[in-house]
Amino acid sequence: MQRDPERTLAAVRAIGYTDVELLWSFGNFGRTTEQVRATLDREGLHAPSAHISPITLFVGWERSLEIAHRLGHEYLIVPSFTGETSRSLDDWREWADRFNTAGAAARRAGIWLAFHNEADHMTPIGGTVPYDVFVARTDPTVVRLQLDVGNMVIGGGDPFAYLQRYRDRYWSFHLKDVVADRSHDTELGTGTLDFRRLLAAVPDIDRKPCYIEQEGATDPLASAKQDYEFLKKLEF
């Protein structure tokens, strides 16, 4: 994507994918909103969501909601916070309050604000998992969640337990397989996660974007093709 976003998106579409999640936090790889929209339209791709910097909630939020509409996004998703602002449970509570405020503005604009989990969100602070504090404090009528199942496993959590616990909060998913020692992710179907069981447990899954995310692949497009073929054959 850094070298050639247009050809990369075309290659992703050629594999068979119809939906992609954009990376605003990477500036959409130097492309303007109009250029991105044109590429999506040309390739027949839909972008239900984008990952954004948490700073976006403080600076230019209303403008970001307008851009989301232009790109066809239903969700703007914050993946994590900076280390300086997540060192205490009070930091997490403050972020949750900010999400509630920004999420309310997003709903008025017809967009959903959501939060994505990283592995370190499961590391207890004073004996309490900060992710749990954040989820409990956010308002489900204005804030939704994206479950990264691989990150949950790498962080020591159980995605099946969280899916059951917060069944109605998860509206988007990152499908990521994990090796046995939980040190890194791998191609779908070659790790430890039972995706048949997982996907069968998601209520009303047809309405919820599910993205493949694999980090650190030697050949990202080859891995993307292998992941696609695995899901295409999966029955649940």
C-alpha positions as CSV (number, residue, x, y, z in Angstrom):
1,M,0.0,0.0,0.0
2,Q,2.8,2.4,0.8
3,R,4.4,1.9,-2.7
4,D,1.2,1.7,-4.8
5,P,-2.2,1.9,-3.1
6,E,-4.2,1.7,-6.3
7,R,-2.6,-1.5,-7.7
8,T,-2.7,-3.1,-4.2
9,L,-6.4,-2.5,-3.8
10,A,-6.9,-3.8,-7.3
11,A,-4.9,-7.0,-6.4
12,V,-7.0,-7.4,-3.2
13,R,-10.2,-7.1,-5.3
14,A,-8.9,-9.6,-7.8
15,I,-8.4,-12.2,-5.0
16,G,-12.1,-12.0,-4.3
17,Y,-12.5,-9.5,-1.5
18,T,-15.3,-7.0,-1.7
19,D,-14.7,-5.0,1.5
20,V,-11.7,-3.4,2.9
21,E,-10.9,-1.3,6.0
22,L,-8.9,1.8,5.5
23,L,-6.1,3.3,7.6
24,W,-6.7,7.0,8.2
25,S,-3.9,6.7,10.9
26,F,-1.6,6.1,7.9
27,G,-3.1,9.0,6.0
28,N,-4.6,6.6,3.6
29,F,-1.1,6.2,2.3
30,G,-0.8,9.8,0.9
31,R,-4.0,9.7,-1.1
32,T,-6.7,12.3,-0.9
33,T,-10.3,11.5,0.0
34,E,-11.3,11.9,-3.7
35,Q,-8.5,9.6,-4.9
36,V,-9.4,6.9,-2.4
37,R,-13.1,7.2,-3.4
38,A,-12.2,6.9,-7.0
39,T,-10.1,3.8,-6.5
40,L,-12.8,2.1,-4.4
41,D,-15.4,2.9,-7.1
42,R,-13.2,1.7,-10.0
43,E,-12.3,-1.6,-8.3
44,G,-15.9,-2.2,-7.0
45,L,-14.7,-2.2,-3.4
46,H,-16.7,-1.1,-0.3
47,A,-15.0,0.4,2.8
48,P,-17.4,0.0,5.7
49,S,-14.9,1.4,8.2
50,A,-11.5,3.0,8.8
51,H,-9.0,3.0,11.7
52,I,-8.3,6.4,13.0
53,S,-6.0,8.1,15.5
54,P,-7.5,8.7,18.9
55,I,-6.5,12.4,18.5
56,T,-9.2,12.6,15.8
57,L,-11.8,12.6,18.6
58,F,-10.4,15.9,19.8
59,V,-9.3,17.7,16.6
60,G,-11.5,17.9,13.5
61,W,-14.1,15.3,14.6
62,E,-17.0,16.9,12.7
63,R,-14.8,17.1,9.6
64,S,-13.9,13.5,9.9
65,L,-17.5,12.5,10.1
66,E,-18.1,14.3,6.8
67,I,-15.1,12.5,5.2
68,A,-16.5,9.2,6.5
69,H,-19.7,9.8,4.6
70,R,-17.8,10.6,1.4
71,L,-15.9,7.4,1.6
72,G,-18.9,5.3,2.4
73,H,-17.8,4.4,6.0
74,E,-20.4,3.2,8.5
75,Y,-17.7,3.1,11.3
76,L,-14.7,5.1,12.4
77,I,-12.6,2.8,14.7
78,V,-9.9,3.8,17.2
79,P,-7.5,0.9,17.5
80,S,-5.6,2.0,20.7
81,F,-4.3,4.9,22.8
82,T,-0.8,6.2,23.3
83,G,1.1,4.8,26.2
84,E,1.1,8.1,27.9
85,T,-2.7,8.1,28.1
86,S,-3.4,4.6,29.2
87,R,-1.2,4.1,32.2
88,S,-3.9,4.1,34.8
89,L,-7.5,2.9,35.0
90,D,-8.5,6.6,35.3
91,D,-7.0,7.2,31.9
92,W,-9.2,4.5,30.5
93,R,-12.3,6.0,32.2
94,E,-11.5,9.4,30.7
95,W,-11.1,7.9,27.3
96,A,-14.4,6.1,27.7
97,D,-16.1,9.4,28.6
98,R,-14.6,11.0,25.5
99,F,-15.8,8.2,23.4
100,N,-19.3,8.6,24.7
101,T,-19.3,12.3,23.8
102,A,-17.7,11.8,20.4
103,G,-19.9,8.7,19.8
104,A,-23.0,10.8,20.4
105,A,-21.9,13.3,17.8
106,A,-21.1,10.5,15.4
107,R,-24.6,9.0,15.8
108,R,-26.2,12.4,15.0
109,A,-24.2,12.2,11.8
110,G,-25.2,8.7,11.0
111,I,-21.8,7.2,11.8
112,W,-20.7,4.7,14.5
113,L,-17.6,5.3,16.6
114,A,-16.0,2.0,17.7
115,F,-13.0,0.7,19.6
116,H,-10.7,-2.1,18.6
117,N,-8.7,-4.2,21.1
118,E,-4.9,-4.6,21.2
119,A,-3.1,-7.4,23.0
120,D,-1.9,-5.1,25.8
121,H,-5.4,-4.0,26.6
122,M,-5.7,-7.3,28.5
123,T,-2.7,-6.6,30.8
124,P,-4.2,-5.8,34.3
125,I,-3.6,-2.5,36.0
126,G,-3.8,-3.0,39.8
127,G,-5.4,-6.3,39.3
128,T,-8.1,-5.1,36.9
129,V,-8.2,-5.5,33.1
130,P,-8.4,-2.0,31.6
131,Y,-10.3,-3.1,28.6
132,D,-13.1,-4.3,30.9
133,V,-13.2,-0.9,32.6
134,F,-13.4,0.9,29.2
135,V,-16.2,-1.4,27.9
136,A,-18.2,-1.1,31.1
137,R,-18.1,2.7,31.0
138,T,-18.9,3.3,27.4
139,D,-22.5,3.8,26.3
140,P,-23.6,1.0,23.9
141,T,-26.1,3.3,22.3
142,V,-23.3,5.5,20.9
143,V,-20.1,3.3,21.0
144,R,-19.6,-0.1,19.5
145,L,-16.7,-2.6,19.6
146,Q,-14.5,-4.3,17.1
147,L,-13.2,-7.6,18.3
148,D,-9.7,-8.6,17.1
149,V,-9.8,-12.2,18.0
150,G,-6.0,-12.7,17.5
151,N,-5.0,-9.8,19.6
152,M,-7.3,-11.1,22.3
153,V,-5.6,-14.5,22.3
154,I,-2.1,-13.0,22.2
155,G,-3.0,-10.8,25.2
156,G,-4.1,-13.8,27.2
157,G,-7.8,-13.3,26.8
158,D,-10.5,-15.7,25.5
159,P,-12.3,-14.3,22.5
160,F,-15.1,-16.8,22.9
161,A,-15.7,-15.7,26.5
162,Y,-15.7,-12.0,25.5
163,L,-18.0,-12.6,22.6
164,Q,-20.4,-14.3,25.0
165,R,-20.0,-11.6,27.6
166,Y,-20.4,-8.6,25.3
167,R,-22.5,-10.4,22.7
168,D,-24.4,-7.3,21.7
169,R,-21.5,-4.9,21.8
170,Y,-19.3,-6.4,19.0
171,W,-20.3,-5.2,15.5
172,S,-17.1,-5.7,13.6
173,F,-14.3,-8.3,13.7
174,H,-10.7,-8.7,12.8
175,L,-10.1,-12.4,12.0
176,K,-6.6,-13.3,12.9
177,D,-5.1,-16.7,13.6
178,V,-2.4,-17.2,16.3
179,V,0.4,-19.8,16.7
180,A,0.4,-22.1,19.6
181,D,2.8,-20.1,21.8
182,R,0.7,-17.0,21.2
183,S,3.8,-15.1,20.1
184,H,2.4,-13.9,16.7
185,D,-0.3,-14.4,14.1
186,T,-0.3,-16.6,11.1
187,E,-2.5,-17.5,8.1
188,L,-6.0,-18.5,8.9
189,G,-6.5,-22.2,9.5
190,T,-2.8,-22.8,10.3
191,G,-3.0,-21.6,13.9
192,T,-5.0,-22.4,17.0
193,L,-8.3,-20.6,16.6
194,D,-11.5,-22.4,15.7
195,F,-13.0,-20.0,13.2
196,R,-16.0,-22.3,12.4
197,R,-17.0,-22.1,16.1
198,L,-16.2,-18.4,16.3
199,L,-18.2,-17.3,13.3
200,A,-21.1,-19.5,14.2
201,A,-21.2,-17.7,17.6
202,V,-21.6,-14.2,16.1
203,P,-25.2,-13.2,16.1
204,D,-26.6,-11.7,12.9
205,I,-23.1,-12.0,11.3
206,D,-24.3,-10.9,7.8
207,R,-24.7,-7.3,9.2
208,K,-21.2,-7.2,10.7
209,P,-18.0,-6.5,8.8
210,C,-15.4,-9.2,9.3
211,Y,-11.9,-8.3,8.1
212,I,-8.8,-10.5,7.8
213,E,-5.9,-8.9,9.4
214,Q,-2.5,-10.6,9.3
215,E,0.6,-8.8,10.4
216,G,4.2,-9.4,9.5
217,A,3.5,-11.7,6.5
218,T,6.5,-12.3,4.2
219,D,4.3,-12.0,1.2
220,P,1.2,-10.1,2.2
221,L,-0.8,-10.6,-1.0
222,A,0.0,-14.3,-1.0
223,S,-1.2,-14.6,2.6
224,A,-4.3,-12.6,1.8
225,K,-5.1,-15.1,-1.0
226,Q,-4.5,-18.1,1.3
227,D,-6.7,-16.5,4.0
228,Y,-9.5,-15.8,1.5
229,E,-9.4,-19.4,0.2
230,F,-9.7,-20.7,3.8
231,L,-12.7,-18.6,4.6
232,K,-14.3,-19.2,1.2
233,K,-14.4,-23.0,2.0
234,L,-15.4,-22.6,5.6
235,E,-18.9,-23.7,6.5
236,F,-20.5,-22.8,9.8
